[in-house]
Amino acid sequence: MTKNATKTPPKPPAPKTSRGGSLFQLIESYVRMDVIFENGLPVKYIPHILYLTAIAIFYIGNTHYADRSIRRLDKTKVEVDELRADYTTLKSNYMLRSTQSEVAKEVAKMGLYESSVPPYKVVIKQE
């Protein structure tokens, strides 16, 4: 007979770690930033930092401007589509109502009727 024993749950696998670490650890391993900034921020780097900051601000502003322009353009396209549909509807209604039979129906309400006698030419004799 076998002996009763408790089962031990399997150990979860160790979390995978990338061999290079994070991007910043990789940069830190190649460029020793603590040596550069050991005595504070070197003055010779300030113009470069300001230049990169200005470019970053310009880039962010340009992106916001482009997004706003795209939203405004999409809104205008929707509005143009709605106006085009309204124009088509109004034009078809106008074309329908301007036919001779429709005009005759509308003026019949006012007491005007279409003449069934063909027109004739009035000739005045010169003396």
Rosetta constraint file for C-alpha pairs under 8 A:
AtomPair CA 17 CA 21 HARMONIC 7.24 0.50
AtomPair CA 18 CA 22 HARMONIC 7.93 0.50
AtomPair CA 20 CA 25 HARMONIC 7.74 0.50
AtomPair CA 20 CA 26 HARMONIC 6.42 0.50
AtomPair CA 21 CA 25 HARMONIC 5.99 0.50
AtomPair CA 21 CA 26 HARMONIC 6.62 0.50
AtomPair CA 22 CA 26 HARMONIC 6.33 0.50
AtomPair CA 23 CA 27 HARMONIC 6.29 0.50
AtomPair CA 24 CA 28 HARMONIC 5.98 0.50
AtomPair CA 25 CA 29 HARMONIC 6.12 0.50
AtomPair CA 26 CA 30 HARMONIC 6.68 0.50
AtomPair CA 27 CA 31 HARMONIC 5.89 0.50
AtomPair CA 28 CA 32 HARMONIC 5.64 0.50
AtomPair CA 28 CA 33 HARMONIC 6.64 0.50
AtomPair CA 32 CA 36 HARMONIC 6.90 0.50
AtomPair CA 33 CA 37 HARMONIC 6.24 0.50
AtomPair CA 34 CA 38 HARMONIC 5.65 0.50
AtomPair CA 36 CA 42 HARMONIC 7.94 0.50
AtomPair CA 37 CA 41 HARMONIC 5.58 0.50
AtomPair CA 37 CA 42 HARMONIC 7.16 0.50
AtomPair CA 41 CA 45 HARMONIC 7.67 0.50
AtomPair CA 42 CA 46 HARMONIC 7.39 0.50
AtomPair CA 45 CA 49 HARMONIC 6.20 0.50
AtomPair CA 46 CA 50 HARMONIC 6.08 0.50
AtomPair CA 47 CA 51 HARMONIC 6.05 0.50
AtomPair CA 48 CA 52 HARMONIC 6.16 0.50
AtomPair CA 49 CA 53 HARMONIC 6.03 0.50
AtomPair CA 50 CA 54 HARMONIC 6.10 0.50
AtomPair CA 51 CA 55 HARMONIC 6.26 0.50
AtomPair CA 52 CA 56 HARMONIC 6.10 0.50
AtomPair CA 53 CA 57 HARMONIC 6.18 0.50
AtomPair CA 54 CA 58 HARMONIC 6.11 0.50
AtomPair CA 55 CA 59 HARMONIC 6.04 0.50
AtomPair CA 56 CA 60 HARMONIC 6.17 0.50
AtomPair CA 57 CA 61 HARMONIC 6.11 0.50
AtomPair CA 58 CA 62 HARMONIC 6.00 0.50
AtomPair CA 59 CA 63 HARMONIC 6.16 0.50
AtomPair CA 60 CA 64 HARMONIC 6.33 0.50
AtomPair CA 61 CA 65 HARMONIC 6.15 0.50
AtomPair CA 62 CA 66 HARMONIC 6.11 0.50
AtomPair CA 63 CA 67 HARMONIC 6.17 0.50
AtomPair CA 64 CA 68 HARMONIC 6.13 0.50
AtomPair CA 65 CA 69 HARMONIC 6.13 0.50
AtomPair CA 66 CA 70 HARMONIC 6.16 0.50
AtomPair CA 67 CA 71 HARMONIC 6.24 0.50
AtomPair CA 68 CA 72 HARMONIC 6.16 0.50
AtomPair CA 69 CA 73 HARMONIC 6.04 0.50
AtomPair CA 70 CA 74 HARMONIC 6.14 0.50
AtomPair CA 71 CA 75 HARMONIC 6.19 0.50
AtomPair CA 72 CA 76 HARMONIC 6.18 0.50
AtomPair CA 73 CA 77 HARMONIC 6.18 0.50
AtomPair CA 74 CA 78 HARMONIC 6.36 0.50
AtomPair CA 75 CA 79 HARMONIC 6.31 0.50
AtomPair CA 76 CA 80 HARMONIC 6.08 0.50
AtomPair CA 77 CA 81 HARMONIC 6.20 0.50
AtomPair CA 78 CA 82 HARMONIC 6.32 0.50
AtomPair CA 79 CA 83 HARMONIC 6.20 0.50
AtomPair CA 80 CA 84 HARMONIC 5.99 0.50
AtomPair CA 81 CA 85 HARMONIC 6.25 0.50
AtomPair CA 82 CA 86 HARMONIC 6.28 0.50
AtomPair CA 83 CA 87 HARMONIC 6.07 0.50
AtomPair CA 84 CA 88 HARMONIC 6.19 0.50
AtomPair CA 85 CA 89 HARMONIC 6.23 0.50
AtomPair CA 86 CA 90 HARMONIC 6.12 0.50
AtomPair CA 87 CA 91 HARMONIC 5.97 0.50
AtomPair CA 88 CA 92 HARMONIC 6.17 0.50
AtomPair CA 89 CA 93 HARMONIC 6.25 0.50
AtomPair CA 90 CA 94 HARMONIC 6.10 0.50
AtomPair CA 91 CA 95 HARMONIC 6.12 0.50
AtomPair CA 92 CA 96 HARMONIC 6.14 0.50
AtomPair CA 93 CA 97 HARMONIC 6.10 0.50
AtomPair CA 94 CA 98 HARMONIC 6.00 0.50
AtomPair CA 95 CA 99 HARMONIC 6.74 0.50
AtomPair CA 96 CA 102 HARMONIC 7.41 0.50
AtomPair CA 97 CA 102 HARMONIC 5.47 0.50
AtomPair CA 97 CA 103 HARMONIC 6.66 0.50
AtomPair CA 98 CA 102 HARMONIC 6.55 0.50
AtomPair CA 98 CA 103 HARMONIC 6.19 0.50
AtomPair CA 99 CA 103 HARMONIC 6.27 0.50
AtomPair CA 100 CA 104 HARMONIC 6.11 0.50
AtomPair CA 101 CA 105 HARMONIC 6.34 0.50
AtomPair CA 102 CA 106 HARMONIC 6.36 0.50
AtomPair CA 103 CA 107 HARMONIC 6.23 0.50
AtomPair CA 104 CA 108 HARMONIC 6.02 0.50
AtomPair CA 104 CA 113 HARMONIC 6.97 0.50
AtomPair CA 104 CA 114 HARMONIC 6.78 0.50
AtomPair CA 105 CA 109 HARMONIC 7.07 0.50
AtomPair CA 106 CA 110 HARMONIC 7.54 0.50
AtomPair CA 107 CA 111 HARMONIC 6.63 0.50
AtomPair CA 107 CA 112 HARMONIC 5.45 0.50
AtomPair CA 107 CA 113 HARMONIC 7.01 0.50
AtomPair CA 108 CA 112 HARMONIC 5.09 0.50
AtomPair CA 108 CA 113 HARMONIC 5.65 0.50
